[in-house]
Amino acid sequence: MTSRGPASRTDVDIATGVLVGVRGGSVARAVEDLFATARDNRVSLFELSRTVITIAEGRDGGEPETRRVALARWGTALATQEELIGS
């Protein structure tokens, strides 16, 4: 967990924006992808969203299983985002 407090709906919105930014496509598609990934892997949608943000920012954190899920699903795209932020 990051120092921002508990994961929330705001994190879902931010993670959606991250996914649209790094992968393209629509907001609806990104939200659908977040929901499906959380459901299919039995992880919290809010924690998954927070983890997507954390990875995109180039920081460590999040529950290990949730981080593994996020990296397996969006690792390449998020790594590209991390490089852009770090530049």
mmCIF file as gemmi writes it, N, C-alpha and C atoms, coordinates in Angstrom:
data_model
loop_
_atom_site.group_PDB
_atom_site.id
_atom_site.type_symbol
_atom_site.label_atom_id
_atom_site.label_alt_id
_atom_site.label_comp_id
_atom_site.label_asym_id
_atom_site.label_entity_id
_atom_site.label_seq_id
_atom_site.pdbx_PDB_ins_code
_atom_site.Cartn_x
_atom_site.Cartn_y
_atom_site.Cartn_z
_atom_site.occupancy
_atom_site.B_iso_or_equiv
_atom_site.pdbx_formal_charge
_atom_site.auth_seq_id
_atom_site.auth_asym_id
_atom_site.pdbx_PDB_model_num
ATOM 1 N N . MET Axp A 1 ? 0.852 -1.176 0 1 0 ? 1 A 1
ATOM 2 C CA . MET Axp A 1 ? 0 0 0 1 0 ? 1 A 1
ATOM 3 C C . MET Axp A 1 ? 0.894 1.234 0 1 0 ? 1 A 1
ATOM 4 N N . THR Axp A 2 ? 0.527 2.198 -0.751 1 0 ? 2 A 1
ATOM 5 C CA . THR Axp A 2 ? 1.297 3.43 -0.797 1 0 ? 2 A 1
ATOM 6 C C . THR Axp A 2 ? 0.867 4.351 0.331 1 0 ? 2 A 1
ATOM 7 N N . SER Axp A 3 ? 1.535 5.474 0.458 1 0 ? 3 A 1
ATOM 8 C CA . SER Axp A 3 ? 1.235 6.405 1.542 1 0 ? 3 A 1
ATOM 9 C C . SER Axp A 3 ? 0.002 7.261 1.261 1 0 ? 3 A 1
ATOM 10 N N . ARG Axp A 4 ? -0.703 7.014 0.184 1 0 ? 4 A 1
ATOM 11 C CA . ARG Axp A 4 ? -1.856 7.833 -0.187 1 0 ? 4 A 1
ATOM 12 C C . ARG Axp A 4 ? -3.122 7.452 0.561 1 0 ? 4 A 1
ATOM 13 N N . GLY Axp A 5 ? -3.101 6.432 1.379 1 0 ? 5 A 1
ATOM 14 C CA . GLY Axp A 5 ? -4.3 6.009 2.086 1 0 ? 5 A 1
ATOM 15 C C . GLY Axp A 5 ? -4.939 4.825 1.388 1 0 ? 5 A 1
ATOM 16 N N . PRO Axp A 6 ? -6.104 4.404 1.875 1 0 ? 6 A 1
ATOM 17 C CA . PRO Axp A 6 ? -6.765 3.231 1.297 1 0 ? 6 A 1
ATOM 18 C C . PRO Axp A 6 ? -7.11 3.439 -0.181 1 0 ? 6 A 1
ATOM 19 N N . ALA Axp A 7 ? -7.029 2.362 -0.935 1 0 ? 7 A 1
ATOM 20 C CA . ALA Axp A 7 ? -7.414 2.414 -2.342 1 0 ? 7 A 1
ATOM 21 C C . ALA Axp A 7 ? -8.897 2.762 -2.44 1 0 ? 7 A 1
ATOM 22 N N . SER Axp A 8 ? -9.261 3.479 -3.501 1 0 ? 8 A 1
ATOM 23 C CA . SER Axp A 8 ? -10.629 3.981 -3.61 1 0 ? 8 A 1
ATOM 24 C C . SER Axp A 8 ? -11.085 4.039 -5.066 1 0 ? 8 A 1
ATOM 25 N N . ARG Axp A 9 ? -12.293 4.51 -5.247 1 0 ? 9 A 1
ATOM 26 C CA . ARG Axp A 9 ? -12.856 4.698 -6.586 1 0 ? 9 A 1
ATOM 27 C C . ARG Axp A 9 ? -11.987 5.663 -7.402 1 0 ? 9 A 1
ATOM 28 N N . THR Axp A 10 ? -11.409 6.64 -6.737 1 0 ? 10 A 1
ATOM 29 C CA . THR Axp A 10 ? -10.51 7.571 -7.425 1 0 ? 10 A 1
ATOM 30 C C . THR Axp A 10 ? -9.35 6.817 -8.056 1 0 ? 10 A 1
ATOM 31 N N . ASP Axp A 11 ? -8.839 5.807 -7.345 1 0 ? 11 A 1
ATOM 32 C CA . ASP Axp A 11 ? -7.748 5.005 -7.899 1 0 ? 11 A 1
ATOM 33 C C . ASP Axp A 11 ? -8.195 4.238 -9.143 1 0 ? 11 A 1
ATOM 34 N N . VAL Axp A 12 ? -9.436 3.777 -9.16 1 0 ? 12 A 1
ATOM 35 C CA . VAL Axp A 12 ? -9.964 3.1 -10.349 1 0 ? 12 A 1
ATOM 36 C C . VAL Axp A 12 ? -9.97 4.08 -11.527 1 0 ? 12 A 1
ATOM 37 N N . ASP Axp A 13 ? -10.4 5.3 -11.28 1 0 ? 13 A 1
ATOM 38 C CA . ASP Axp A 13 ? -10.426 6.319 -12.338 1 0 ? 13 A 1
ATOM 39 C C . ASP Axp A 13 ? -9.02 6.646 -12.841 1 0 ? 13 A 1
ATOM 40 N N . ILE Axp A 14 ? -8.075 6.789 -11.918 1 0 ? 14 A 1
ATOM 41 C CA . ILE Axp A 14 ? -6.696 7.105 -12.31 1 0 ? 14 A 1
ATOM 42 C C . ILE Axp A 14 ? -6.083 5.938 -13.074 1 0 ? 14 A 1
ATOM 43 N N . ALA Axp A 15 ? -6.264 4.719 -12.569 1 0 ? 15 A 1
ATOM 44 C CA . ALA Axp A 15 ? -5.72 3.537 -13.249 1 0 ? 15 A 1
ATOM 45 C C . ALA Axp A 15 ? -6.325 3.39 -14.641 1 0 ? 15 A 1
ATOM 46 N N . THR Axp A 16 ? -7.6 3.707 -14.77 1 0 ? 16 A 1
ATOM 47 C CA . THR Axp A 16 ? -8.249 3.684 -16.078 1 0 ? 16 A 1
ATOM 48 C C . THR Axp A 16 ? -7.544 4.653 -17.023 1 0 ? 16 A 1
ATOM 49 N N . GLY Axp A 17 ? -7.263 5.843 -16.542 1 0 ? 17 A 1
ATOM 50 C CA . GLY Axp A 17 ? -6.54 6.828 -17.349 1 0 ? 17 A 1
ATOM 51 C C . GLY Axp A 17 ? -5.148 6.361 -17.722 1 0 ? 17 A 1
ATOM 52 N N . VAL Axp A 18 ? -4.471 5.713 -16.789 1 0 ? 18 A 1
ATOM 53 C CA . VAL Axp A 18 ? -3.137 5.165 -17.074 1 0 ? 18 A 1
ATOM 54 C C . VAL Axp A 18 ? -3.236 4.145 -18.204 1 0 ? 18 A 1
ATOM 55 N N . LEU Axp A 19 ? -4.193 3.23 -18.101 1 0 ? 19 A 1
ATOM 56 C CA . LEU Axp A 19 ? -4.323 2.198 -19.132 1 0 ? 19 A 1
ATOM 57 C C . LEU Axp A 19 ? -4.699 2.784 -20.485 1 0 ? 19 A 1
ATOM 58 N N . VAL Axp A 20 ? -5.573 3.766 -20.507 1 0 ? 20 A 1
ATOM 59 C CA . VAL Axp A 20 ? -5.909 4.435 -21.773 1 0 ? 20 A 1
ATOM 60 C C . VAL Axp A 20 ? -4.663 5.113 -22.332 1 0 ? 20 A 1
ATOM 61 N N . GLY Axp A 21 ? -3.9 5.747 -21.467 1 0 ? 21 A 1
ATOM 62 C CA . GLY Axp A 21 ? -2.7 6.452 -21.906 1 0 ? 21 A 1
ATOM 63 C C . GLY Axp A 21 ? -1.622 5.543 -22.458 1 0 ? 21 A 1
ATOM 64 N N . VAL Axp A 22 ? -1.429 4.387 -21.844 1 0 ? 22 A 1
ATOM 65 C CA . VAL Axp A 22 ? -0.332 3.517 -22.271 1 0 ? 22 A 1
ATOM 66 C C . VAL Axp A 22 ? -0.742 2.511 -23.336 1 0 ? 22 A 1
ATOM 67 N N . ARG Axp A 23 ? -2.034 2.194 -23.409 1 0 ? 23 A 1
ATOM 68 C CA . ARG Axp A 23 ? -2.484 1.182 -24.36 1 0 ? 23 A 1
ATOM 69 C C . ARG Axp A 23 ? -3.374 1.727 -25.453 1 0 ? 23 A 1
ATOM 70 N N . GLY Axp A 24 ? -3.904 2.92 -25.254 1 0 ? 24 A 1
ATOM 71 C CA . GLY Axp A 24 ? -4.873 3.433 -26.209 1 0 ? 24 A 1
ATOM 72 C C . GLY Axp A 24 ? -6.231 2.796 -25.952 1 0 ? 24 A 1
ATOM 73 N N . GLY Axp A 25 ? -7.147 3.022 -26.839 1 0 ? 25 A 1
ATOM 74 C CA . GLY Axp A 25 ? -8.48 2.465 -26.673 1 0 ? 25 A 1
ATOM 75 C C . GLY Axp A 25 ? -9.367 3.388 -25.864 1 0 ? 25 A 1
ATOM 76 N N . SER Axp A 26 ? -10.541 2.897 -25.572 1 0 ? 26 A 1
ATOM 77 C CA . SER Axp A 26 ? -11.542 3.712 -24.9 1 0 ? 26 A 1
ATOM 78 C C . SER Axp A 26 ? -11.48 3.551 -23.386 1 0 ? 26 A 1
ATOM 79 N N . VAL Axp A 27 ? -12.104 4.497 -22.707 1 0 ? 27 A 1
ATOM 80 C CA . VAL Axp A 27 ? -12.238 4.419 -21.253 1 0 ? 27 A 1
ATOM 81 C C . VAL Axp A 27 ? -13.038 3.169 -20.895 1 0 ? 27 A 1
ATOM 82 N N . ALA Axp A 28 ? -14.105 2.91 -21.639 1 0 ? 28 A 1
ATOM 83 C CA . ALA Axp A 28 ? -14.942 1.736 -21.358 1 0 ? 28 A 1
ATOM 84 C C . ALA Axp A 28 ? -14.133 0.445 -21.451 1 0 ? 28 A 1
ATOM 85 N N . ARG Axp A 29 ? -13.276 0.358 -22.447 1 0 ? 29 A 1
ATOM 86 C CA . ARG Axp A 29 ? -12.444 -0.842 -22.609 1 0 ? 29 A 1
ATOM 87 C C . ARG Axp A 29 ? -11.462 -0.986 -21.451 1 0 ? 29 A 1
ATOM 88 N N . ALA Axp A 30 ? -10.863 0.113 -21.018 1 0 ? 30 A 1
ATOM 89 C CA . ALA Axp A 30 ? -9.912 0.067 -19.908 1 0 ? 30 A 1
ATOM 90 C C . ALA Axp A 30 ? -10.601 -0.338 -18.606 1 0 ? 30 A 1
ATOM 91 N N . VAL Axp A 31 ? -11.787 0.213 -18.353 1 0 ? 31 A 1
ATOM 92 C CA . VAL Axp A 31 ? -12.545 -0.152 -17.147 1 0 ? 31 A 1
ATOM 93 C C . VAL Axp A 31 ? -12.919 -1.627 -17.196 1 0 ? 31 A 1
ATOM 94 N N . GLU Axp A 32 ? -13.393 -2.067 -18.339 1 0 ? 32 A 1
ATOM 95 C CA . GLU Axp A 32 ? -13.76 -3.473 -18.518 1 0 ? 32 A 1
ATOM 96 C C . GLU Axp A 32 ? -12.557 -4.381 -18.269 1 0 ? 32 A 1
ATOM 97 N N . ASP Axp A 33 ? -11.396 -3.978 -18.767 1 0 ? 33 A 1
ATOM 98 C CA . ASP Axp A 33 ? -10.171 -4.751 -18.586 1 0 ? 33 A 1
ATOM 99 C C . ASP Axp A 33 ? -9.778 -4.822 -17.108 1 0 ? 33 A 1
ATOM 100 N N . LEU Axp A 34 ? -9.859 -3.698 -16.402 1 0 ? 34 A 1
ATOM 101 C CA . LEU Axp A 34 ? -9.562 -3.692 -14.962 1 0 ? 34 A 1
ATOM 102 C C . LEU Axp A 34 ? -10.507 -4.621 -14.205 1 0 ? 34 A 1
ATOM 103 N N . PHE Axp A 35 ? -11.817 -4.477 -14.446 1 0 ? 35 A 1
ATOM 104 C CA . PHE Axp A 35 ? -12.811 -5.311 -13.763 1 0 ? 35 A 1
ATOM 105 C C . PHE Axp A 35 ? -12.579 -6.789 -14.056 1 0 ? 35 A 1
ATOM 106 N N . ALA Axp A 36 ? -12.395 -7.132 -15.324 1 0 ? 36 A 1
ATOM 107 C CA . ALA Axp A 36 ? -12.218 -8.533 -15.707 1 0 ? 36 A 1
ATOM 108 C C . ALA Axp A 36 ? -10.942 -9.12 -15.116 1 0 ? 36 A 1
ATOM 109 N N . THR Axp A 37 ? -9.872 -8.343 -15.133 1 0 ? 37 A 1
ATOM 110 C CA . THR Axp A 37 ? -8.608 -8.834 -14.584 1 0 ? 37 A 1
ATOM 111 C C . THR Axp A 37 ? -8.727 -9.068 -13.084 1 0 ? 37 A 1
ATOM 112 N N . ALA Axp A 38 ? -9.362 -8.144 -12.378 1 0 ? 38 A 1
ATOM 113 C CA . ALA Axp A 38 ? -9.568 -8.317 -10.933 1 0 ? 38 A 1
ATOM 114 C C . ALA Axp A 38 ? -10.433 -9.547 -10.668 1 0 ? 38 A 1
ATOM 115 N N . ARG Axp A 39 ? -11.528 -9.663 -11.377 1 0 ? 39 A 1
ATOM 116 C CA . ARG Axp A 39 ? -12.448 -10.795 -11.181 1 0 ? 39 A 1
ATOM 117 C C . ARG Axp A 39 ? -11.777 -12.123 -11.51 1 0 ? 39 A 1
ATOM 118 N N . ASP Axp A 40 ? -11.136 -12.198 -12.659 1 0 ? 40 A 1
ATOM 119 C CA . ASP Axp A 40 ? -10.544 -13.458 -13.111 1 0 ? 40 A 1
ATOM 120 C C . ASP Axp A 40 ? -9.406 -13.929 -12.218 1 0 ? 40 A 1
ATOM 121 N N . ASN Axp A 41 ? -8.745 -12.988 -11.559 1 0 ? 41 A 1
ATOM 122 C CA . ASN Axp A 41 ? -7.608 -13.338 -10.699 1 0 ? 41 A 1
ATOM 123 C C . ASN Axp A 41 ? -7.949 -13.266 -9.215 1 0 ? 41 A 1
ATOM 124 N N . ARG Axp A 42 ? -9.202 -12.965 -8.926 1 0 ? 42 A 1
ATOM 125 C CA . ARG Axp A 42 ? -9.7 -12.896 -7.544 1 0 ? 42 A 1
ATOM 126 C C . ARG Axp A 42 ? -8.867 -11.961 -6.676 1 0 ? 42 A 1
ATOM 127 N N . VAL Axp A 43 ? -8.647 -10.77 -7.208 1 0 ? 43 A 1
ATOM 128 C CA . VAL Axp A 43 ? -7.974 -9.717 -6.44 1 0 ? 43 A 1
ATOM 129 C C . VAL Axp A 43 ? -8.918 -8.52 -6.364 1 0 ? 43 A 1
ATOM 130 N N . SER Axp A 44 ? -8.697 -7.673 -5.395 1 0 ? 44 A 1
ATOM 131 C CA . SER Axp A 44 ? -9.519 -6.479 -5.214 1 0 ? 44 A 1
ATOM 132 C C . SER Axp A 44 ? -9.337 -5.517 -6.386 1 0 ? 44 A 1
ATOM 133 N N . LEU Axp A 45 ? -10.447 -5.04 -6.925 1 0 ? 45 A 1
ATOM 134 C CA . LEU Axp A 45 ? -10.395 -4.038 -7.992 1 0 ? 45 A 1
ATOM 135 C C . LEU Axp A 45 ? -9.652 -2.795 -7.525 1 0 ? 45 A 1
ATOM 136 N N . PHE Axp A 46 ? -9.923 -2.377 -6.3 1 0 ? 46 A 1
ATOM 137 C CA . PHE Axp A 46 ? -9.293 -1.168 -5.779 1 0 ? 46 A 1
ATOM 138 C C . PHE Axp A 46 ? -7.789 -1.364 -5.593 1 0 ? 46 A 1
ATOM 139 N N . GLU Axp A 47 ? -7.387 -2.506 -5.048 1 0 ? 47 A 1
ATOM 140 C CA . GLU Axp A 47 ? -5.96 -2.783 -4.866 1 0 ? 47 A 1
ATOM 141 C C . GLU Axp A 47 ? -5.263 -2.926 -6.218 1 0 ? 47 A 1
ATOM 142 N N . LEU Axp A 48 ? -5.918 -3.566 -7.185 1 0 ? 48 A 1
ATOM 143 C CA . LEU Axp A 48 ? -5.344 -3.692 -8.522 1 0 ? 48 A 1
ATOM 144 C C . LEU Axp A 48 ? -5.154 -2.315 -9.149 1 0 ? 48 A 1
ATOM 145 N N . SER Axp A 49 ? -6.137 -1.456 -8.99 1 0 ? 49 A 1
ATOM 146 C CA . SER Axp A 49 ? -6.033 -0.099 -9.53 1 0 ? 49 A 1
ATOM 147 C C . SER Axp A 49 ? -4.877 0.652 -8.892 1 0 ? 49 A 1
ATOM 148 N N . ARG Axp A 50 ? -4.778 0.575 -7.581 1 0 ? 50 A 1
ATOM 149 C CA . ARG Axp A 50 ? -3.671 1.234 -6.87 1 0 ? 50 A 1
ATOM 150 C C . ARG Axp A 50 ? -2.326 0.682 -7.34 1 0 ? 50 A 1
ATOM 151 N N . THR Axp A 51 ? -2.267 -0.613 -7.563 1 0 ? 51 A 1
ATOM 152 C CA . THR Axp A 51 ? -1.019 -1.236 -8 1 0 ? 51 A 1
ATOM 153 C C . THR Axp A 51 ? -0.64 -0.79 -9.408 1 0 ? 51 A 1
ATOM 154 N N . VAL Axp A 52 ? -1.605 -0.662 -10.3 1 0 ? 52 A 1
ATOM 155 C CA . VAL Axp A 52 ? -1.339 -0.154 -11.655 1 0 ? 52 A 1
ATOM 156 C C . VAL Axp A 52 ? -0.715 1.239 -11.565 1 0 ? 52 A 1
ATOM 157 N N . ILE Axp A 53 ? -1.265 2.078 -10.721 1 0 ? 53 A 1
ATOM 158 C CA . ILE Axp A 53 ? -0.738 3.436 -10.539 1 0 ? 53 A 1
ATOM 159 C C . ILE Axp A 53 ? 0.685 3.378 -9.997 1 0 ? 53 A 1
ATOM 160 N N . THR Axp A 54 ? 0.898 2.566 -8.985 1 0 ? 54 A 1
ATOM 161 C CA . THR Axp A 54 ? 2.21 2.446 -8.35 1 0 ? 54 A 1
ATOM 162 C C . THR Axp A 54 ? 3.267 1.986 -9.351 1 0 ? 54 A 1
ATOM 163 N N . ILE Axp A 55 ? 2.931 0.982 -10.151 1 0 ? 55 A 1
ATOM 164 C CA . ILE Axp A 55 ? 3.877 0.482 -11.156 1 0 ? 55 A 1
ATOM 165 C C . ILE Axp A 55 ? 4.154 1.56 -12.204 1 0 ? 55 A 1
ATOM 166 N N . ALA Axp A 56 ? 3.115 2.243 -12.669 1 0 ? 56 A 1
ATOM 167 C CA . ALA Axp A 56 ? 3.292 3.293 -13.68 1 0 ? 56 A 1
ATOM 168 C C . ALA Axp A 56 ? 4.166 4.428 -13.163 1 0 ? 56 A 1
ATOM 169 N N . GLU Axp A 57 ? 4.112 4.673 -11.855 1 0 ? 57 A 1
ATOM 170 C CA . GLU Axp A 57 ? 4.948 5.711 -11.249 1 0 ? 57 A 1
ATOM 171 C C . GLU Axp A 57 ? 6.371 5.234 -10.989 1 0 ? 57 A 1
ATOM 172 N N . GLY Axp A 58 ? 6.621 3.942 -11.228 1 0 ? 58 A 1
ATOM 173 C CA . GLY Axp A 58 ? 7.963 3.403 -11.039 1 0 ? 58 A 1
ATOM 174 C C . GLY Axp A 58 ? 8.302 3.097 -9.594 1 0 ? 58 A 1
ATOM 175 N N . ARG Axp A 59 ? 7.266 2.911 -8.775 1 0 ? 59 A 1
ATOM 176 C CA . ARG Axp A 59 ? 7.504 2.632 -7.359 1 0 ? 59 A 1
ATOM 177 C C . ARG Axp A 59 ? 7.189 1.179 -7.042 1 0 ? 59 A 1
ATOM 178 N N . ASP Axp A 60 ? 7.806 0.689 -5.97 1 0 ? 60 A 1
ATOM 179 C CA . ASP Axp A 60 ? 7.477 -0.628 -5.442 1 0 ? 60 A 1
ATOM 180 C C . ASP Axp A 60 ? 6.266 -0.479 -4.547 1 0 ? 60 A 1
ATOM 181 N N . GLY Axp A 61 ? 5.59 -1.565 -4.302 1 0 ? 61 A 1
ATOM 182 C CA . GLY Axp A 61 ? 4.466 -1.531 -3.379 1 0 ? 61 A 1
ATOM 183 C C . GLY Axp A 61 ? 3.314 -2.362 -3.87 1 0 ? 61 A 1
ATOM 184 N N . GLY Axp A 62 ? 2.296 -2.417 -3.055 1 0 ? 62 A 1
ATOM 185 C CA . GLY Axp A 62 ? 1.13 -3.226 -3.363 1 0 ? 62 A 1
ATOM 186 C C . GLY Axp A 62 ? 1.303 -4.639 -2.841 1 0 ? 62 A 1
ATOM 187 N N . GLU Axp A 63 ? 0.212 -5.338 -2.791 1 0 ? 63 A 1
ATOM 188 C CA . GLU Axp A 63 ? 0.241 -6.736 -2.379 1 0 ? 63 A 1
ATOM 189 C C . GLU Axp A 63 ? 1.001 -7.531 -3.44 1 0 ? 63 A 1
ATOM 190 N N . PRO Axp A 64 ? 1.877 -8.447 -3.017 1 0 ? 64 A 1
ATOM 191 C CA . PRO Axp A 64 ? 2.672 -9.201 -3.999 1 0 ? 64 A 1
ATOM 192 C C . PRO Axp A 64 ? 1.832 -9.904 -5.073 1 0 ? 64 A 1
ATOM 193 N N . GLU Axp A 65 ? 0.733 -10.528 -4.688 1 0 ? 65 A 1
ATOM 194 C CA . GLU Axp A 65 ? -0.103 -11.226 -5.671 1 0 ? 65 A 1
ATOM 195 C C . GLU Axp A 65 ? -0.739 -10.24 -6.645 1 0 ? 65 A 1
ATOM 196 N N . THR Axp A 66 ? -1.197 -9.116 -6.145 1 0 ? 66 A 1
ATOM 197 C CA . THR Axp A 66 ? -1.816 -8.11 -7.005 1 0 ? 66 A 1
ATOM 198 C C . THR Axp A 66 ? -0.782 -7.519 -7.954 1 0 ? 66 A 1
ATOM 199 N N . ARG Axp A 67 ? 0.417 -7.302 -7.472 1 0 ? 67 A 1
ATOM 200 C CA . ARG Axp A 67 ? 1.502 -6.794 -8.321 1 0 ? 67 A 1
ATOM 201 C C . ARG Axp A 67 ? 1.835 -7.8 -9.426 1 0 ? 67 A 1
ATOM 202 N N . ARG Axp A 68 ? 1.866 -9.083 -9.059 1 0 ? 68 A 1
ATOM 203 C CA . ARG Axp A 68 ? 2.142 -10.131 -10.044 1 0 ? 68 A 1
ATOM 204 C C . ARG Axp A 68 ? 1.068 -10.12 -11.137 1 0 ? 68 A 1
ATOM 205 N N . VAL Axp A 69 ? -0.198 -10.001 -10.724 1 0 ? 69 A 1
ATOM 206 C CA . VAL Axp A 69 ? -1.31 -9.971 -11.682 1 0 ? 69 A 1
ATOM 207 C C . VAL Axp A 69 ? -1.174 -8.766 -12.616 1 0 ? 69 A 1
ATOM 208 N N . ALA Axp A 70 ? -0.921 -7.6 -12.057 1 0 ? 70 A 1
ATOM 209 C CA . ALA Axp A 70 ? -0.806 -6.381 -12.868 1 0 ? 70 A 1
ATOM 210 C C . ALA Axp A 70 ? 0.354 -6.475 -13.853 1 0 ? 70 A 1
ATOM 211 N N . LEU Axp A 71 ? 1.481 -6.976 -13.386 1 0 ? 71 A 1
ATOM 212 C CA . LEU Axp A 71 ? 2.643 -7.09 -14.275 1 0 ? 71 A 1
ATOM 213 C C . LEU Axp A 71 ? 2.412 -8.138 -15.36 1 0 ? 71 A 1
ATOM 214 N N . ALA Axp A 72 ? 1.725 -9.225 -15.011 1 0 ? 72 A 1
ATOM 215 C CA . ALA Axp A 72 ? 1.43 -10.252 -16.013 1 0 ? 72 A 1
ATOM 216 C C . ALA Axp A 72 ? 0.489 -9.704 -17.091 1 0 ? 72 A 1
ATOM 217 N N . ARG Axp A 73 ? -0.452 -8.866 -16.693 1 0 ? 73 A 1
ATOM 218 C CA . ARG Axp A 73 ? -1.456 -8.358 -17.635 1 0 ? 73 A 1
ATOM 219 C C . ARG Axp A 73 ? -0.97 -7.149 -18.431 1 0 ? 73 A 1
ATOM 220 N N . TRP Axp A 74 ? -0.32 -6.202 -17.748 1 0 ? 74 A 1
ATOM 221 C CA . TRP Axp A 74 ? 0.036 -4.934 -18.399 1 0 ? 74 A 1
ATOM 222 C C . TRP Axp A 74 ? 1.509 -4.574 -18.256 1 0 ? 74 A 1
ATOM 223 N N . GLY Axp A 75 ? 2.34 -5.513 -17.892 1 0 ? 75 A 1
ATOM 224 C CA . GLY Axp A 75 ? 3.737 -5.229 -17.575 1 0 ? 75 A 1
ATOM 225 C C . GLY Axp A 75 ? 4.482 -4.438 -18.632 1 0 ? 75 A 1
ATOM 226 N N . THR Axp A 76 ? 4.392 -4.854 -19.877 1 0 ? 76 A 1
ATOM 227 C CA . THR Axp A 76 ? 5.122 -4.173 -20.944 1 0 ? 76 A 1
ATOM 228 C C . THR Axp A 76 ? 4.645 -2.739 -21.109 1 0 ? 76 A 1
ATOM 229 N N . ALA Axp A 77 ? 3.35 -2.539 -21.128 1 0 ? 77 A 1
ATOM 230 C CA . ALA Axp A 77 ? 2.799 -1.185 -21.286 1 0 ? 77 A 1
ATOM 231 C C . ALA Axp A 77 ? 3.148 -0.31 -20.094 1 0 ? 77 A 1
ATOM 232 N N . LEU Axp A 78 ? 3.06 -0.865 -18.89 1 0 ? 78 A 1
ATOM 233 C CA . LEU Axp A 78 ? 3.366 -0.076 -17.696 1 0 ? 78 A 1
ATOM 234 C C . LEU Axp A 78 ? 4.853 0.223 -17.593 1 0 ? 78 A 1
ATOM 235 N N . ALA Axp A 79 ? 5.7 -0.685 -18.044 1 0 ? 79 A 1
ATOM 236 C CA . ALA Axp A 79 ? 7.142 -0.434 -18.035 1 0 ? 79 A 1
ATOM 237 C C . ALA Axp A 79 ? 7.469 0.736 -18.95 1 0 ? 79 A 1
ATOM 238 N N . THR Axp A 80 ? 6.784 0.823 -20.079 1 0 ? 80 A 1
ATOM 239 C CA . THR Axp A 80 ? 6.975 1.943 -20.995 1 0 ? 80 A 1
ATOM 240 C C . THR Axp A 80 ? 6.568 3.243 -20.315 1 0 ? 80 A 1
ATOM 241 N N . GLN Axp A 81 ? 5.446 3.221 -19.591 1 0 ? 81 A 1
ATOM 242 C CA . GLN Axp A 81 ? 4.982 4.404 -18.863 1 0 ? 81 A 1
ATOM 243 C C . GLN Axp A 81 ? 6.008 4.807 -17.813 1 0 ? 81 A 1
ATOM 244 N N . GLU Axp A 82 ? 6.559 3.83 -17.105 1 0 ? 82 A 1
ATOM 245 C CA . GLU Axp A 82 ? 7.562 4.109 -16.076 1 0 ? 82 A 1
ATOM 246 C C . GLU Axp A 82 ? 8.773 4.806 -16.687 1 0 ? 82 A 1
ATOM 247 N N . GLU Axp A 83 ? 9.199 4.366 -17.863 1 0 ? 83 A 1
ATOM 248 C CA . GLU Axp A 83 ? 10.337 4.991 -18.534 1 0 ? 83 A 1
ATOM 249 C C . GLU Axp A 83 ? 10.019 6.437 -18.907 1 0 ? 83 A 1
ATOM 250 N N . LEU Axp A 84 ? 8.792 6.701 -19.341 1 0 ? 84 A 1
ATOM 251 C CA . LEU Axp A 84 ? 8.402 8.063 -19.704 1 0 ? 84 A 1
ATOM 252 C C . LEU Axp A 84 ? 8.373 8.972 -18.486 1 0 ? 84 A 1
ATOM 253 N N . ILE Axp A 85 ? 7.846 8.48 -17.372 1 0 ? 85 A 1
ATOM 254 C CA . ILE Axp A 85 ? 7.777 9.282 -16.15 1 0 ? 85 A 1
ATOM 255 C C . ILE Axp A 85 ? 9.172 9.551 -15.614 1 0 ? 85 A 1
ATOM 256 N N . GLY Axp A 86 ? 10.039 8.544 -15.7 1 0 ? 86 A 1
ATOM 257 C CA . GLY Axp A 86 ? 11.39 8.68 -15.171 1 0 ? 86 A 1
ATOM 258 C C . GLY Axp A 86 ? 12.285 9.58 -16.003 1 0 ? 86 A 1
ATOM 259 N N . SER Axp A 87 ? 11.882 9.894 -17.22 1 0 ? 87 A 1
ATOM 260 C CA . SER Axp A 87 ? 12.716 10.718 -18.112 1 0 ? 87 A 1
ATOM 261 C C . SER Axp A 87 ? 12.774 12.153 -17.661 1 0 ? 87 A 1
